[in-house]
Each structure stands twice: as C-alpha cells, then as structure tokens.
C-alpha cells in the first residue's frame, strides 16, 4: 500500500478515486499492478489503495495541491493502461 510517512506532515489536500471493474479478479489484477509503484515524494504525497469486491479505491493526500494533482494524474495514466490491458487480455472465459 502506501509508504510510511511521519505523522507531523500536514496533509491539507486530499481526494478519492473509485473505479468499478467487471469482477473482483480484475480489480485485484489492477491493484497488484498499481500497488508496486510507490510515491516518488512520500514526504509530500500519500496514496492508499484498497479493493472491495469489484471496486478499486484510492485515497490521495498531499501537502500541496500541485503534488496532489501530479500524483493523481500520473496514477490515472497508469490505471488507464492497466484497465486497457485487463480489457484486452483479462477475459476469464475462453471461446473456441
């Protein structure tokens, strides 16, 4: 999940992102792919990712709005790639 961050950091900005997938399996695939990327500035931005049923939830907190925007934007770019990959290759049923 998120890197440990000292409690004295002031987290003035936050936002939440919820993404519904077709299945819990797809949500877990996305979680597994995205959770390995840690924040580049964990003293300025914190990201918590969780999965509940088929929903991937992400909570962002940042010391400044610009750090929140940059983190959120970068995450959405990678999330879009993961979702497209799951859509293309993540079919659990095979047809012949």
DOLOPA-818240 format. One record per residue: residue in three letters; x, y, z of N, C-alpha, C, CB in turn. Coordinates in nm, 2 decimals. Glycine has a CB too. Layout:
N
{residu: Ala | n.xx: X | n.yy: Y | n.zz: Z | ca.xx: X | ca.yy: Y | ca.zz: Z | c.xx: X | c.yy: Y | c.zz: Z | cb.xx: X | cb.yy: Y | cb.zz: Z}
...
This chain:
96
{residu: Unk | n.xx: 0.08 | n.yy: -0.12 | n.zz: 0.00 | ca.xx: 0.00 | ca.yy: 0.00 | ca.zz: 0.00 | c.xx: 0.09 | c.yy: 0.13 | c.zz: 0.00 | cb.xx: -0.09 | cb.yy: 0.00 | cb.zz: 0.12}
{residu: Unk | n.xx: 0.06 | n.yy: 0.22 | n.zz: 0.09 | ca.xx: 0.14 | ca.yy: 0.34 | ca.zz: 0.09 | c.xx: 0.26 | c.yy: 0.33 | c.zz: 0.18 | cb.xx: 0.05 | cb.yy: 0.46 | cb.zz: 0.13}
{residu: Unk | n.xx: 0.36 | n.yy: 0.41 | n.zz: 0.15 | ca.xx: 0.48 | ca.yy: 0.42 | ca.zz: 0.23 | c.xx: 0.45 | c.yy: 0.48 | c.zz: 0.36 | cb.xx: 0.60 | cb.yy: 0.49 | cb.zz: 0.15}
{residu: Unk | n.xx: 0.52 | n.yy: 0.44 | n.zz: 0.46 | ca.xx: 0.50 | ca.yy: 0.50 | ca.zz: 0.60 | c.xx: 0.55 | c.yy: 0.64 | c.zz: 0.59 | cb.xx: 0.58 | cb.yy: 0.42 | cb.zz: 0.70}
{residu: Unk | n.xx: 0.47 | n.yy: 0.73 | n.zz: 0.64 | ca.xx: 0.50 | ca.yy: 0.88 | ca.zz: 0.64 | c.xx: 0.49 | c.yy: 0.93 | c.zz: 0.78 | cb.xx: 0.41 | cb.yy: 0.95 | cb.zz: 0.54}
{residu: Unk | n.xx: 0.59 | n.yy: 1.01 | n.zz: 0.82 | ca.xx: 0.58 | ca.yy: 1.07 | ca.zz: 0.96 | c.xx: 0.45 | c.yy: 1.15 | c.zz: 0.98 | cb.xx: 0.70 | cb.yy: 1.17 | cb.zz: 0.98}
{residu: Unk | n.xx: 0.40 | n.yy: 1.14 | n.zz: 1.10 | ca.xx: 0.27 | ca.yy: 1.20 | ca.zz: 1.14 | c.xx: 0.27 | c.yy: 1.35 | c.zz: 1.14 | cb.xx: 0.22 | cb.yy: 1.15 | cb.zz: 1.27}
{residu: Unk | n.xx: 0.39 | n.yy: 1.41 | n.zz: 1.15 | ca.xx: 0.40 | ca.yy: 1.56 | ca.zz: 1.16 | c.xx: 0.37 | c.yy: 1.63 | c.zz: 1.02 | cb.xx: 0.53 | cb.yy: 1.60 | cb.zz: 1.21}
{residu: Unk | n.xx: 0.36 | n.yy: 1.55 | n.zz: 0.91 | ca.xx: 0.33 | ca.yy: 1.61 | ca.zz: 0.78 | c.xx: 0.19 | c.yy: 1.66 | c.zz: 0.78 | cb.xx: 0.36 | cb.yy: 1.51 | cb.zz: 0.67}
{residu: Unk | n.xx: 0.17 | n.yy: 1.78 | n.zz: 0.73 | ca.xx: 0.04 | ca.yy: 1.84 | ca.zz: 0.72 | c.xx: -0.02 | c.yy: 1.80 | c.zz: 0.59 | cb.xx: 0.05 | cb.yy: 2.00 | cb.zz: 0.73}
{residu: Unk | n.xx: -0.13 | n.yy: 1.73 | n.zz: 0.59 | ca.xx: -0.20 | ca.yy: 1.69 | ca.zz: 0.47 | c.xx: -0.32 | c.yy: 1.77 | c.zz: 0.44 | cb.xx: -0.24 | cb.yy: 1.53 | cb.zz: 0.48}
{residu: Unk | n.xx: -0.30 | n.yy: 1.89 | n.zz: 0.37 | ca.xx: -0.41 | ca.yy: 1.98 | ca.zz: 0.35 | c.xx: -0.50 | c.yy: 1.95 | c.zz: 0.24 | cb.xx: -0.35 | cb.yy: 2.12 | cb.zz: 0.33}
{residu: Unk | n.xx: -0.45 | n.yy: 1.86 | n.zz: 0.15 | ca.xx: -0.53 | ca.yy: 1.84 | ca.zz: 0.02 | c.xx: -0.55 | c.yy: 1.69 | c.zz: 0.01 | cb.xx: -0.46 | cb.yy: 1.89 | cb.zz: -0.10}
{residu: Unk | n.xx: -0.67 | n.yy: 1.65 | n.zz: -0.03 | ca.xx: -0.70 | ca.yy: 1.50 | ca.zz: -0.05 | c.xx: -0.81 | c.yy: 1.49 | c.zz: -0.15 | cb.xx: -0.74 | cb.yy: 1.44 | cb.zz: 0.08}
{residu: Unk | n.xx: -0.81 | n.yy: 1.36 | n.zz: -0.21 | ca.xx: -0.92 | ca.yy: 1.33 | ca.zz: -0.30 | c.xx: -0.93 | c.yy: 1.17 | c.zz: -0.30 | cb.xx: -0.89 | cb.yy: 1.38 | cb.zz: -0.44}
{residu: Unk | n.xx: -1.04 | n.yy: 1.13 | n.zz: -0.35 | ca.xx: -1.07 | ca.yy: 0.98 | ca.zz: -0.36 | c.xx: -1.10 | c.yy: 0.95 | c.zz: -0.50 | cb.xx: -1.18 | cb.yy: 0.94 | cb.zz: -0.26}
{residu: Unk | n.xx: -1.06 | n.yy: 0.83 | n.zz: -0.54 | ca.xx: -1.09 | ca.yy: 0.78 | ca.zz: -0.67 | c.xx: -1.15 | c.yy: 0.64 | c.zz: -0.65 | cb.xx: -0.97 | cb.yy: 0.78 | cb.zz: -0.77}
{residu: Unk | n.xx: -1.26 | n.yy: 0.61 | n.zz: -0.70 | ca.xx: -1.32 | ca.yy: 0.47 | ca.zz: -0.70 | c.xx: -1.34 | c.yy: 0.43 | c.zz: -0.85 | cb.xx: -1.46 | cb.yy: 0.47 | cb.zz: -0.62}
{residu: Unk | n.xx: -1.30 | n.yy: 0.31 | n.zz: -0.88 | ca.xx: -1.31 | ca.yy: 0.25 | ca.zz: -1.01 | c.xx: -1.37 | c.yy: 0.12 | c.zz: -1.00 | cb.xx: -1.17 | cb.yy: 0.24 | cb.zz: -1.08}
{residu: Unk | n.xx: -1.49 | n.yy: 0.10 | n.zz: -1.07 | ca.xx: -1.56 | ca.yy: -0.03 | ca.zz: -1.07 | c.xx: -1.51 | c.yy: -0.11 | c.zz: -1.19 | cb.xx: -1.71 | cb.yy: -0.01 | cb.zz: -1.08}
{residu: Unk | n.xx: -1.47 | n.yy: -0.24 | n.zz: -1.16 | ca.xx: -1.43 | ca.yy: -0.33 | ca.zz: -1.26 | c.xx: -1.54 | c.yy: -0.43 | c.zz: -1.28 | cb.xx: -1.29 | cb.yy: -0.40 | cb.zz: -1.22}
{residu: Unk | n.xx: -1.52 | n.yy: -0.51 | n.zz: -1.39 | ca.xx: -1.62 | ca.yy: -0.61 | ca.zz: -1.42 | c.xx: -1.63 | c.yy: -0.72 | c.zz: -1.31 | cb.xx: -1.60 | cb.yy: -0.67 | cb.zz: -1.55}
{residu: Unk | n.xx: -1.52 | n.yy: -0.75 | n.zz: -1.25 | ca.xx: -1.51 | ca.yy: -0.86 | ca.zz: -1.15 | c.xx: -1.41 | c.yy: -0.82 | c.zz: -1.04 | cb.xx: -1.48 | cb.yy: -0.99 | cb.zz: -1.21}
{residu: Unk | n.xx: -1.42 | n.yy: -0.89 | n.zz: -0.93 | ca.xx: -1.32 | ca.yy: -0.88 | ca.zz: -0.82 | c.xx: -1.18 | c.yy: -0.92 | c.zz: -0.87 | cb.xx: -1.36 | cb.yy: -0.96 | cb.zz: -0.70}
{residu: Unk | n.xx: -1.18 | n.yy: -1.02 | n.zz: -0.95 | ca.xx: -1.05 | ca.yy: -1.07 | ca.zz: -1.01 | c.xx: -0.98 | c.yy: -0.95 | c.zz: -1.09 | cb.xx: -1.07 | cb.yy: -1.19 | cb.zz: -1.10}
{residu: Unk | n.xx: -1.05 | n.yy: -0.88 | n.zz: -1.17 | ca.xx: -1.00 | ca.yy: -0.77 | ca.zz: -1.25 | c.xx: -0.95 | c.yy: -0.66 | c.zz: -1.15 | cb.xx: -1.10 | cb.yy: -0.72 | cb.zz: -1.35}
{residu: Unk | n.xx: -1.03 | n.yy: -0.63 | n.zz: -1.05 | ca.xx: -0.99 | ca.yy: -0.52 | ca.zz: -0.95 | c.xx: -0.86 | c.yy: -0.56 | c.zz: -0.88 | cb.xx: -1.10 | cb.yy: -0.50 | cb.zz: -0.85}
{residu: Unk | n.xx: -0.85 | n.yy: -0.69 | n.zz: -0.85 | ca.xx: -0.73 | ca.yy: -0.74 | ca.zz: -0.78 | c.xx: -0.61 | c.yy: -0.74 | c.zz: -0.88 | cb.xx: -0.75 | cb.yy: -0.88 | cb.zz: -0.73}
{residu: Unk | n.xx: -0.63 | n.yy: -0.77 | n.zz: -1.00 | ca.xx: -0.52 | ca.yy: -0.76 | ca.zz: -1.10 | c.xx: -0.47 | c.yy: -0.61 | c.zz: -1.11 | cb.xx: -0.56 | cb.yy: -0.81 | cb.zz: -1.24}
{residu: Unk | n.xx: -0.56 | n.yy: -0.52 | n.zz: -1.12 | ca.xx: -0.52 | ca.yy: -0.38 | ca.zz: -1.12 | c.xx: -0.45 | c.yy: -0.34 | c.zz: -0.99 | cb.xx: -0.65 | cb.yy: -0.29 | cb.zz: -1.15}
{residu: Unk | n.xx: -0.51 | n.yy: -0.38 | n.zz: -0.88 | ca.xx: -0.44 | ca.yy: -0.34 | ca.zz: -0.75 | c.xx: -0.30 | c.yy: -0.40 | c.zz: -0.75 | cb.xx: -0.52 | cb.yy: -0.40 | cb.zz: -0.64}
{residu: Unk | n.xx: -0.28 | n.yy: -0.52 | n.zz: -0.79 | ca.xx: -0.15 | ca.yy: -0.58 | ca.zz: -0.78 | c.xx: -0.05 | c.yy: -0.51 | c.zz: -0.87 | cb.xx: -0.16 | cb.yy: -0.73 | cb.zz: -0.82}
{residu: Unk | n.xx: -0.10 | n.yy: -0.47 | n.zz: -0.99 | ca.xx: -0.01 | ca.yy: -0.40 | ca.zz: -1.09 | c.xx: 0.02 | c.yy: -0.25 | c.zz: -1.04 | cb.xx: -0.08 | cb.yy: -0.39 | cb.zz: -1.22}
{residu: Unk | n.xx: -0.07 | n.yy: -0.19 | n.zz: -0.97 | ca.xx: -0.06 | ca.yy: -0.05 | ca.zz: -0.94 | c.xx: 0.01 | c.yy: -0.03 | c.zz: -0.80 | cb.xx: -0.19 | cb.yy: 0.02 | cb.zz: -0.94}
{residu: Unk | n.xx: -0.01 | n.yy: -0.12 | n.zz: -0.71 | ca.xx: 0.04 | ca.yy: -0.11 | ca.zz: -0.57 | c.xx: 0.19 | c.yy: -0.11 | c.zz: -0.56 | cb.xx: -0.02 | cb.yy: -0.21 | cb.zz: -0.48}
{residu: Unk | n.xx: 0.26 | n.yy: -0.16 | n.zz: -0.66 | ca.xx: 0.41 | ca.yy: -0.17 | ca.zz: -0.66 | c.xx: 0.47 | c.yy: -0.04 | c.zz: -0.68 | cb.xx: 0.46 | cb.yy: -0.27 | cb.zz: -0.76}
{residu: Unk | n.xx: 0.40 | n.yy: 0.06 | n.zz: -0.75 | ca.xx: 0.46 | ca.yy: 0.19 | ca.zz: -0.77 | c.xx: 0.44 | c.yy: 0.28 | c.zz: -0.65 | cb.xx: 0.39 | cb.yy: 0.25 | cb.zz: -0.90}
{residu: Unk | n.xx: 0.55 | n.yy: 0.31 | n.zz: -0.59 | ca.xx: 0.54 | ca.yy: 0.39 | ca.zz: -0.47 | c.xx: 0.55 | c.yy: 0.54 | c.zz: -0.51 | cb.xx: 0.66 | cb.yy: 0.36 | cb.zz: -0.37}
{residu: Unk | n.xx: 0.50 | n.yy: 0.63 | n.zz: -0.42 | ca.xx: 0.51 | ca.yy: 0.77 | ca.zz: -0.45 | c.xx: 0.66 | c.yy: 0.81 | c.zz: -0.45 | cb.xx: 0.43 | cb.yy: 0.85 | cb.zz: -0.34}
{residu: Unk | n.xx: 0.69 | n.yy: 0.90 | n.zz: -0.54 | ca.xx: 0.83 | ca.yy: 0.95 | ca.zz: -0.56 | c.xx: 0.87 | c.yy: 1.04 | c.zz: -0.44 | cb.xx: 0.85 | cb.yy: 1.02 | cb.zz: -0.69}
{residu: Unk | n.xx: 0.77 | n.yy: 1.11 | n.zz: -0.38 | ca.xx: 0.79 | ca.yy: 1.20 | ca.zz: -0.27 | c.xx: 0.70 | c.yy: 1.17 | c.zz: -0.16 | cb.xx: 0.77 | cb.yy: 1.35 | cb.zz: -0.32}
{residu: Unk | n.xx: 0.73 | n.yy: 1.06 | n.zz: -0.09 | ca.xx: 0.63 | ca.yy: 1.02 | ca.zz: 0.02 | c.xx: 0.62 | c.yy: 1.11 | c.zz: 0.14 | cb.xx: 0.68 | cb.yy: 0.88 | cb.zz: 0.07}
{residu: Unk | n.xx: 0.71 | n.yy: 1.21 | n.zz: 0.15 | ca.xx: 0.70 | ca.yy: 1.31 | ca.zz: 0.25 | c.xx: 0.60 | c.yy: 1.42 | c.zz: 0.21 | cb.xx: 0.84 | cb.yy: 1.37 | cb.zz: 0.28}
{residu: Unk | n.xx: 0.56 | n.yy: 1.42 | n.zz: 0.08 | ca.xx: 0.47 | ca.yy: 1.52 | ca.zz: 0.03 | c.xx: 0.34 | c.yy: 1.47 | c.zz: -0.02 | cb.xx: 0.53 | cb.yy: 1.60 | cb.zz: -0.08}
{residu: Unk | n.xx: 0.33 | n.yy: 1.34 | n.zz: -0.05 | ca.xx: 0.21 | ca.yy: 1.27 | ca.zz: -0.11 | c.xx: 0.20 | c.yy: 1.14 | c.zz: -0.04 | cb.xx: 0.22 | cb.yy: 1.27 | cb.zz: -0.26}
{residu: Unk | n.xx: 0.08 | n.yy: 1.10 | n.zz: -0.01 | ca.xx: 0.05 | ca.yy: 0.97 | ca.zz: 0.04 | c.xx: -0.07 | c.yy: 0.91 | c.zz: -0.04 | cb.xx: 0.01 | cb.yy: 0.97 | cb.zz: 0.20}
{residu: Unk | n.xx: -0.06 | n.yy: 0.78 | n.zz: -0.07 | ca.xx: -0.16 | ca.yy: 0.72 | ca.zz: -0.15 | c.xx: -0.19 | c.yy: 0.58 | c.zz: -0.09 | cb.xx: -0.11 | cb.yy: 0.69 | cb.zz: -0.30}
{residu: Unk | n.xx: -0.32 | n.yy: 0.56 | n.zz: -0.06 | ca.xx: -0.37 | ca.yy: 0.43 | ca.zz: -0.01 | c.xx: -0.46 | c.yy: 0.37 | c.zz: -0.11 | cb.xx: -0.44 | cb.yy: 0.46 | cb.zz: 0.13}
{residu: Unk | n.xx: -0.43 | n.yy: 0.24 | n.zz: -0.14 | ca.xx: -0.51 | ca.yy: 0.17 | ca.zz: -0.24 | c.xx: -0.58 | c.yy: 0.05 | c.zz: -0.17 | cb.xx: -0.43 | cb.yy: 0.12 | cb.zz: -0.36}
{residu: Unk | n.xx: -0.70 | n.yy: 0.02 | n.zz: -0.20 | ca.xx: -0.77 | ca.yy: -0.09 | ca.zz: -0.15 | c.xx: -0.87 | c.yy: -0.15 | c.zz: -0.25 | cb.xx: -0.84 | cb.yy: -0.06 | cb.zz: -0.02}
{residu: Unk | n.xx: -0.91 | n.yy: -0.27 | n.zz: -0.23 | ca.xx: -1.01 | ca.yy: -0.34 | ca.zz: -0.32 | c.xx: -1.12 | c.yy: -0.39 | c.zz: -0.23 | cb.xx: -0.94 | cb.yy: -0.45 | cb.zz: -0.40}
{residu: Unk | n.xx: -1.24 | n.yy: -0.37 | n.zz: -0.27 | ca.xx: -1.36 | ca.yy: -0.42 | ca.zz: -0.21 | c.xx: -1.45 | c.yy: -0.47 | c.zz: -0.32 | cb.xx: -1.43 | cb.yy: -0.32 | cb.zz: -0.12}
{residu: Unk | n.xx: -1.47 | n.yy: -0.61 | n.zz: -0.32 | ca.xx: -1.54 | ca.yy: -0.67 | ca.zz: -0.42 | c.xx: -1.48 | c.yy: -0.63 | c.zz: -0.56 | cb.xx: -1.70 | cb.yy: -0.63 | cb.zz: -0.42}
{residu: Unk | n.xx: -1.56 | n.yy: -0.57 | n.zz: -0.65 | ca.xx: -1.50 | ca.yy: -0.54 | ca.zz: -0.78 | c.xx: -1.46 | c.yy: -0.39 | c.zz: -0.79 | cb.xx: -1.61 | cb.yy: -0.57 | cb.zz: -0.89}
{residu: Unk | n.xx: -1.45 | n.yy: -0.32 | n.zz: -0.67 | ca.xx: -1.42 | ca.yy: -0.18 | ca.zz: -0.68 | c.xx: -1.27 | c.yy: -0.15 | c.zz: -0.62 | cb.xx: -1.52 | cb.yy: -0.10 | cb.zz: -0.59}
{residu: Unk | n.xx: -1.20 | n.yy: -0.08 | n.zz: -0.70 | ca.xx: -1.06 | ca.yy: -0.04 | ca.zz: -0.66 | c.xx: -1.08 | c.yy: 0.11 | c.zz: -0.61 | cb.xx: -0.96 | cb.yy: -0.04 | cb.zz: -0.78}
{residu: Unk | n.xx: -1.04 | n.yy: 0.13 | n.zz: -0.48 | ca.xx: -1.05 | ca.yy: 0.26 | ca.zz: -0.42 | c.xx: -0.91 | c.yy: 0.31 | c.zz: -0.39 | cb.xx: -1.13 | cb.yy: 0.25 | cb.zz: -0.29}
{residu: Unk | n.xx: -0.89 | n.yy: 0.44 | n.zz: -0.42 | ca.xx: -0.76 | ca.yy: 0.51 | ca.zz: -0.40 | c.xx: -0.79 | c.yy: 0.64 | c.zz: -0.32 | cb.xx: -0.68 | cb.yy: 0.53 | cb.zz: -0.53}
{residu: Unk | n.xx: -0.71 | n.yy: 0.66 | n.zz: -0.22 | ca.xx: -0.72 | ca.yy: 0.78 | ca.zz: -0.14 | c.xx: -0.58 | c.yy: 0.85 | c.zz: -0.15 | cb.xx: -0.76 | cb.yy: 0.75 | cb.zz: 0.01}
{residu: Unk | n.xx: -0.59 | n.yy: 0.97 | n.zz: -0.19 | ca.xx: -0.47 | ca.yy: 1.06 | ca.zz: -0.20 | c.xx: -0.47 | c.yy: 1.17 | c.zz: -0.10 | cb.xx: -0.45 | cb.yy: 1.12 | cb.zz: -0.35}
{residu: Unk | n.xx: -0.35 | n.yy: 1.19 | n.zz: -0.04 | ca.xx: -0.34 | ca.yy: 1.31 | ca.zz: 0.05 | c.xx: -0.20 | c.yy: 1.37 | c.zz: 0.01 | cb.xx: -0.34 | cb.yy: 1.26 | cb.zz: 0.20}
{residu: Unk | n.xx: -0.20 | n.yy: 1.51 | n.zz: 0.02 | ca.xx: -0.08 | ca.yy: 1.58 | ca.zz: -0.02 | c.xx: -0.06 | c.yy: 1.71 | c.zz: 0.06 | cb.xx: -0.08 | cb.yy: 1.61 | cb.zz: -0.17}
{residu: Unk | n.xx: 0.06 | n.yy: 1.75 | n.zz: 0.07 | ca.xx: 0.09 | ca.yy: 1.87 | ca.zz: 0.14 | c.xx: 0.06 | c.yy: 2.00 | c.zz: 0.06 | cb.xx: 0.24 | cb.yy: 1.88 | cb.zz: 0.18}
{residu: Unk | n.xx: 0.06 | n.yy: 1.98 | n.zz: -0.07 | ca.xx: 0.03 | ca.yy: 2.10 | ca.zz: -0.16 | c.xx: -0.06 | c.yy: 2.05 | c.zz: -0.27 | cb.xx: 0.15 | cb.yy: 2.16 | cb.zz: -0.21}
{residu: Unk | n.xx: -0.14 | n.yy: 2.13 | n.zz: -0.33 | ca.xx: -0.23 | ca.yy: 2.10 | ca.zz: -0.44 | c.xx: -0.16 | c.yy: 2.05 | c.zz: -0.56 | cb.xx: -0.32 | cb.yy: 2.22 | cb.zz: -0.47}
{residu: Unk | n.xx: -0.04 | n.yy: 2.11 | n.zz: -0.59 | ca.xx: 0.03 | ca.yy: 2.07 | ca.zz: -0.71 | c.xx: 0.09 | c.yy: 1.92 | c.zz: -0.70 | cb.xx: 0.15 | cb.yy: 2.16 | cb.zz: -0.73}
{residu: Unk | n.xx: 0.12 | n.yy: 1.88 | n.zz: -0.58 | ca.xx: 0.17 | ca.yy: 1.74 | ca.zz: -0.56 | c.xx: 0.05 | c.yy: 1.65 | c.zz: -0.57 | cb.xx: 0.23 | cb.yy: 1.73 | cb.zz: -0.42}
{residu: Unk | n.xx: -0.07 | n.yy: 1.69 | n.zz: -0.52 | ca.xx: -0.19 | ca.yy: 1.60 | ca.zz: -0.53 | c.xx: -0.22 | c.yy: 1.59 | c.zz: -0.68 | cb.xx: -0.30 | cb.yy: 1.67 | cb.zz: -0.46}
{residu: Unk | n.xx: -0.22 | n.yy: 1.70 | n.zz: -0.76 | ca.xx: -0.26 | ca.yy: 1.69 | ca.zz: -0.90 | c.xx: -0.16 | c.yy: 1.60 | c.zz: -0.97 | cb.xx: -0.26 | cb.yy: 1.83 | cb.zz: -0.96}
{residu: Unk | n.xx: -0.03 | n.yy: 1.62 | n.zz: -0.95 | ca.xx: 0.07 | ca.yy: 1.54 | ca.zz: -1.02 | c.xx: 0.06 | c.yy: 1.39 | c.zz: -0.99 | cb.xx: 0.21 | cb.yy: 1.59 | cb.zz: -0.98}
{residu: Unk | n.xx: 0.04 | n.yy: 1.36 | n.zz: -0.86 | ca.xx: 0.03 | ca.yy: 1.22 | ca.zz: -0.82 | c.xx: -0.10 | c.yy: 1.16 | c.zz: -0.88 | cb.xx: 0.02 | cb.yy: 1.21 | cb.zz: -0.67}
{residu: Unk | n.xx: -0.21 | n.yy: 1.23 | n.zz: -0.87 | ca.xx: -0.34 | ca.yy: 1.18 | ca.zz: -0.92 | c.xx: -0.33 | c.yy: 1.16 | c.zz: -1.07 | cb.xx: -0.45 | cb.yy: 1.28 | cb.zz: -0.89}
{residu: Unk | n.xx: -0.27 | n.yy: 1.26 | n.zz: -1.14 | ca.xx: -0.26 | ca.yy: 1.25 | ca.zz: -1.29 | c.xx: -0.18 | c.yy: 1.13 | c.zz: -1.33 | cb.xx: -0.21 | cb.yy: 1.38 | cb.zz: -1.34}
{residu: Unk | n.xx: -0.06 | n.yy: 1.11 | n.zz: -1.27 | ca.xx: 0.03 | ca.yy: 1.00 | ca.zz: -1.30 | c.xx: -0.04 | c.yy: 0.87 | c.zz: -1.27 | cb.xx: 0.16 | cb.yy: 1.01 | cb.zz: -1.22}
{residu: Unk | n.xx: -0.11 | n.yy: 0.86 | n.zz: -1.16 | ca.xx: -0.18 | ca.yy: 0.74 | ca.zz: -1.13 | c.xx: -0.29 | c.yy: 0.70 | c.zz: -1.23 | cb.xx: -0.24 | cb.yy: 0.75 | cb.zz: -0.99}
{residu: Unk | n.xx: -0.37 | n.yy: 0.80 | n.zz: -1.27 | ca.xx: -0.47 | ca.yy: 0.78 | ca.zz: -1.37 | c.xx: -0.41 | c.yy: 0.73 | c.zz: -1.50 | cb.xx: -0.56 | cb.yy: 0.91 | cb.zz: -1.39}
{residu: Unk | n.xx: -0.30 | n.yy: 0.79 | n.zz: -1.54 | ca.xx: -0.23 | ca.yy: 0.74 | ca.zz: -1.66 | c.xx: -0.20 | c.yy: 0.59 | c.zz: -1.66 | cb.xx: -0.11 | cb.yy: 0.82 | cb.zz: -1.69}
{residu: Unk | n.xx: -0.14 | n.yy: 0.55 | n.zz: -1.55 | ca.xx: -0.11 | ca.yy: 0.41 | ca.zz: -1.53 | c.xx: -0.23 | c.yy: 0.32 | c.zz: -1.51 | cb.xx: -0.01 | cb.yy: 0.39 | cb.zz: -1.41}
{residu: Unk | n.xx: -0.33 | n.yy: 0.37 | n.zz: -1.44 | ca.xx: -0.46 | ca.yy: 0.30 | ca.zz: -1.42 | c.xx: -0.52 | c.yy: 0.28 | c.zz: -1.56 | cb.xx: -0.55 | cb.yy: 0.38 | cb.zz: -1.33}
{residu: Unk | n.xx: -0.52 | n.yy: 0.38 | n.zz: -1.64 | ca.xx: -0.58 | ca.yy: 0.36 | ca.zz: -1.78 | c.xx: -0.51 | c.yy: 0.25 | c.zz: -1.86 | cb.xx: -0.57 | cb.yy: 0.50 | cb.zz: -1.85}
{residu: Unk | n.xx: -0.38 | n.yy: 0.25 | n.zz: -1.85 | ca.xx: -0.31 | ca.yy: 0.14 | ca.zz: -1.92 | c.xx: -0.34 | c.yy: 0.01 | c.zz: -1.86 | cb.xx: -0.16 | cb.yy: 0.17 | cb.zz: -1.90}
{residu: Unk | n.xx: -0.35 | n.yy: 0.00 | n.zz: -1.73 | ca.xx: -0.39 | ca.yy: -0.13 | ca.zz: -1.66 | c.xx: -0.53 | c.yy: -0.18 | c.zz: -1.70 | cb.xx: -0.38 | cb.yy: -0.12 | cb.zz: -1.51}
{residu: Unk | n.xx: -0.62 | n.yy: -0.08 | n.zz: -1.70 | ca.xx: -0.76 | ca.yy: -0.12 | ca.zz: -1.74 | c.xx: -0.77 | c.yy: -0.16 | c.zz: -1.89 | cb.xx: -0.85 | cb.yy: 0.01 | cb.zz: -1.72}
{residu: Unk | n.xx: -0.70 | n.yy: -0.09 | n.zz: -1.97 | ca.xx: -0.70 | ca.yy: -0.14 | ca.zz: -2.12 | c.xx: -0.64 | c.yy: -0.27 | c.zz: -2.13 | cb.xx: -0.62 | cb.yy: -0.03 | cb.zz: -2.20}
{residu: Unk | n.xx: -0.53 | n.yy: -0.30 | n.zz: -2.06 | ca.xx: -0.47 | ca.yy: -0.43 | ca.zz: -2.06 | c.xx: -0.56 | c.yy: -0.54 | c.zz: -2.01 | cb.xx: -0.34 | cb.yy: -0.43 | cb.zz: -1.98}
{residu: Unk | n.xx: -0.63 | n.yy: -0.51 | n.zz: -1.90 | ca.xx: -0.72 | ca.yy: -0.61 | ca.zz: -1.85 | c.xx: -0.84 | c.yy: -0.63 | c.zz: -1.95 | cb.xx: -0.78 | cb.yy: -0.56 | cb.zz: -1.71}
{residu: Unk | n.xx: -0.88 | n.yy: -0.52 | n.zz: -2.01 | ca.xx: -0.99 | ca.yy: -0.54 | ca.zz: -2.11 | c.xx: -0.95 | c.yy: -0.62 | c.zz: -2.22 | cb.xx: -1.04 | cb.yy: -0.40 | cb.zz: -2.15}
{residu: Unk | n.xx: -0.83 | n.yy: -0.61 | n.zz: -2.27 | ca.xx: -0.78 | ca.yy: -0.68 | ca.zz: -2.38 | c.xx: -0.74 | c.yy: -0.83 | c.zz: -2.35 | cb.xx: -0.65 | cb.yy: -0.61 | cb.zz: -2.44}
{residu: Unk | n.xx: -0.68 | n.yy: -0.85 | n.zz: -2.23 | ca.xx: -0.63 | ca.yy: -0.98 | ca.zz: -2.21 | c.xx: -0.69 | c.yy: -1.05 | c.zz: -2.08 | cb.xx: -0.48 | cb.yy: -0.97 | cb.zz: -2.19}
{residu: Unk | n.xx: -0.77 | n.yy: -0.98 | n.zz: -2.01 | ca.xx: -0.82 | ca.yy: -1.03 | ca.zz: -1.88 | c.xx: -0.95 | c.yy: -1.11 | c.zz: -1.89 | cb.xx: -0.84 | cb.yy: -0.92 | cb.zz: -1.80}
{residu: Unk | n.xx: -0.99 | n.yy: -1.16 | n.zz: -2.00 | ca.xx: -1.11 | ca.yy: -1.24 | ca.zz: -2.01 | c.xx: -1.09 | c.yy: -1.37 | c.zz: -1.94 | cb.xx: -1.15 | cb.yy: -1.26 | cb.zz: -2.16}
{residu: Unk | n.xx: -1.18 | n.yy: -1.40 | n.zz: -1.85 | ca.xx: -1.17 | ca.yy: -1.53 | ca.zz: -1.78 | c.xx: -1.23 | c.yy: -1.64 | c.zz: -1.86 | cb.xx: -1.24 | cb.yy: -1.51 | cb.zz: -1.64}
{residu: Unk | n.xx: -1.32 | n.yy: -1.62 | n.zz: -1.95 | ca.xx: -1.38 | ca.yy: -1.72 | ca.zz: -2.03 | c.xx: -1.31 | c.yy: -1.73 | c.zz: -2.17 | cb.xx: -1.53 | cb.yy: -1.70 | cb.zz: -2.05}
{residu: Unk | n.xx: -1.29 | n.yy: -1.85 | n.zz: -2.22 | ca.xx: -1.23 | ca.yy: -1.87 | ca.zz: -2.35 | c.xx: -1.34 | c.yy: -1.92 | c.zz: -2.44 | cb.xx: -1.11 | cb.yy: -1.97 | cb.zz: -2.34}
{residu: Unk | n.xx: -1.33 | n.yy: -1.88 | n.zz: -2.57 | ca.xx: -1.43 | ca.yy: -1.92 | ca.zz: -2.67 | c.xx: -1.35 | c.yy: -2.00 | c.zz: -2.78 | cb.xx: -1.51 | cb.yy: -1.81 | cb.zz: -2.73}
{residu: Unk | n.xx: -1.41 | n.yy: -2.10 | n.zz: -2.83 | ca.xx: -1.35 | ca.yy: -2.17 | ca.zz: -2.94 | c.xx: -1.45 | c.yy: -2.19 | c.zz: -3.05 | cb.xx: -1.30 | cb.yy: -2.31 | cb.zz: -2.89}
